Amino acid sequence: MAGRANVHGRSGLDGADLPRTRSQPQSMDAIEFIAQQVARPGGVSVIATGPLTNLAKALAAHPHVEAGIVSLSIMGGSAGRGNTTPVAEFNAFSDPEALDALLASSIPMHMVGYDITSHTGLSDRVIVRLETSGRRIAPFIGQVMRFYRDRQMEVTGMDSAPQHDACAVLPYLAPALASYADRRAAVELHGELTTGMVVFDQRPETMQRSRPSPFARRRPIRLCTALSTAGVIDAIMTAVLSYP
């Protein structure tokens, strides 16, 4: 999408030379693939780092999908400022109806928004460490991160390469690095200025009971309210540098 190409380049991984893939497109579409995977015994956990169109379509087309997803962690939305509009984050804005359908489901869910993930940037010093590591994988990632950081400076003014999507992995690999709070949420679908905005009911429970929101019957999600920036970056670096 144009919004992502603006910061990630045309390939989505600009900054490094990508080898030509030998893989071929799969005959099964994403919706059927999701339906097949969640039918496994015990279900599956899903980490979603983009617009939720395919997941929402699978949910609508296959009744077993909702019960088959035992947990869902989403990078998307924002409890503060947006990056596509003043109040809407890219993934939420790209398909607000899909995100709202997931928020209205019974799937146990974590969400970390742009307002939190934007503080997890890799600095120039950290990127240099990747580029000069002497390994095979880390320099490639360093080159991609340098391109991304440079584009961030041009587009947002941030002097770092935010690790938005990695934050959605935290509930499974490093839960101690993040703090969460239970919040009911819905996505604005029709606002002239606010389409794609995720609205969280953050009022005290007594106020929520006396003046219920239109989405008061929804299952609360686990909203990330804070994280350890240094801890997240350290975990990412440890993982990347563990590769040859």
N, C-alpha and C positions, 0 to 999 in steps of 0.2 A: 504494500500500500504506500501511497505517496508520503504519508506522515512518517512511516518508518524509514523509507528510502532517504528522507531528508537528513537522518542522523546515522543510519547504518549503511548507506550506499545502495546501489542498484542490486547487488547480489545479496544484500542482507548481512554480508560478512566482508565488506570492502576493507582494504588495507593489507591483505595478504593474498598470495597466489593460491587459488584453490585448484587441486587436481581435478581433472575431468572424471566425473562419476561413471561407474560401470553399471550402476543400478538402473532398473527400469521401473516405470510407473506400475503400481499395483492395480490389479483389475477390480479389487474390492474398494468401494468408496469409504470415506471416513466414518460415515454414520453406521454402516454395516459392521465396520471393524470395531467400533466402540461397542455395539450391541453384542458382538461375538466375544469380545474380551471380558465384559462385565458378567458374562454367564459362567465364568470359571467358578469352581467351588470356593466359597469364602469371599467371592467378590474381588474388587480391585480398588486401589487408591489412585486418584488422578491428580496430577499437578498441571494446572492450566496457566499458560503464560501468554496467551493471545486472546483475541475475540472468541466468544464462546458459542459461535454459530453451530458448529457440528455437534457439540455436546448437547445443546438445547434441542436440536432437531432429532438427535438420537433419543432423548428423553421423551419427546412428543410421539415418536414413531414406534417406540418399543417400551411397553409398560414395565418390563423387568429391569430396565436400565436404572431407574431410581433406587431400587432396592439393591442392585448389584454394585453400586458405587458406595463403598463403606466409608470413604472420606474423600474430600475434595479440597485442594488448596489452590487458591486463585491469586495470581498477581494481577491486580486490576482495580479500577475505581480509585477513589480518594476520599478521605474524610476532611480534606482541606482543599488546596488549590489543584487545578488540573494542568495538563500539558497540551491538550488539543483545543480546549476552550478554557476560559477562566476557572470553570468548576468541573470540567469533565476530563478524565484520563483517556488515553488513546484506545485501550482495549474495550472499555465500557462504552465509549462514544461510537466505536465502530459497529457495535450491535447491541444497543441498550436493551432491546426486547429479549435477547438471548440471556444476558446477565440477569435480568429481572426474573425470567423463568426459573433459573437456577436458584436464585434467592428465595423464590416462593416454594421450592421443593422441600422435601424432608431430608435431603442429603446432608450429613454432618460436614461442616464447612469451616475452613480458615480463609481469611482474606487479608492480604497486605497491599496497601494502596500506594500510589505514587507519592503522596505526601510523606510517607515513611521511607520508601525505597530510594528516593532521590538523594538521601543522605549517605548512601553506601558507595560513593565513587572511588574508583582507583585513581590515585594521584600519579603524576609524572614519575615520581620516585619508584612507585610500585610497578608501573608499566616497564620502566627500565630494568627492574629486577627480572621481569619475565623475559624481556628481549635478550638479556645477557646471561641467562641461566645456563646456557650450554646444553640444554636439552632439546628434544625434537619438537614436542608439542607446545611447550610454554612460549617460545619465541613467536610461533604462529599466532597464539592467542594475544600475545603482547602487541603484535602488529595490528590485529583487528581492534584491540582496545585503544591503541594510539589514534587510529582513524576515528573511532567513536568519540574519544575525548576531544579531538580537534573539532569535530562537528558539534559536539555539545557546547563548546566555547562559542562557536559561531551562532548557534540557534538559540541556546538558553542562557549563555553567559557563565555556565558552570565549568570550573576548571578541573573536571574529573570525568571519569567514565562510570556512571551509575550502574550498579549490578541489580537492576530491578528484578529480573526473573529468578535469580538465585535465591532471593528472599522467600519465594514460594516453597522452597525445599526445606526451609528451617523446621517446620513442624515435625518432619520425619527424621532429619539427620542431626539437628542441633536446636532442639526446642528451648534450651536454656538461654539462647541468645535473643529471644524475643518475648515481649509481654503481650498478652491478649485480654480482651474484655468481651463479654457477651453483648451483642447488639443486634436488634432486628433492623432490616434494611430493605429498601426498594429503590428502583432506578426511575428517574424522571424520564418519561417517554414523549412528552408533548410540549415541554417548556420552550418558549421562544428564545430564551437565553440560557436555559438550564438542561436541555436534552442531554442525556448521558450522565448527569450528575447522580451519584449514589447518595441517597439520603439515609442517614443512620439515626435511629432514635436513641439519643444519648441522655435523655432526661432521667431523673430519678424514677425508680419503679412506682412510687406513690403517684407521681404526676402522670406516668404512663397509664396507670389504672384509672385515674380520674378523668383524664382527657386522652382516650386511646387514639393512636394514629390509624390511618387507613390500612396499615399493614401490621396491625397489632397481633393478628393471629399467626403470623409467620414464625417459623422456628428461628431462634437467635443463632447468629453465626459467631465465630471467634474472630473478632477484628483485631489485627495487630495495632497496638497503640504506641509501641516503642521497641527499639532493638539496639543491640550493641554494635555500633558501626565498626569499631576496631575488631570485634570478635567475628563479625561477618566477613570482613576483608581477610582476616587471618585464616578463616576456614576455607575461603575460596583459594587463597594462595597455597595453602597446604595441599588441597586437592589437585590443583593444576600442576604443582611441582612434583607430585607423586608419580606423574606419568613419565615415561622415558624421554 
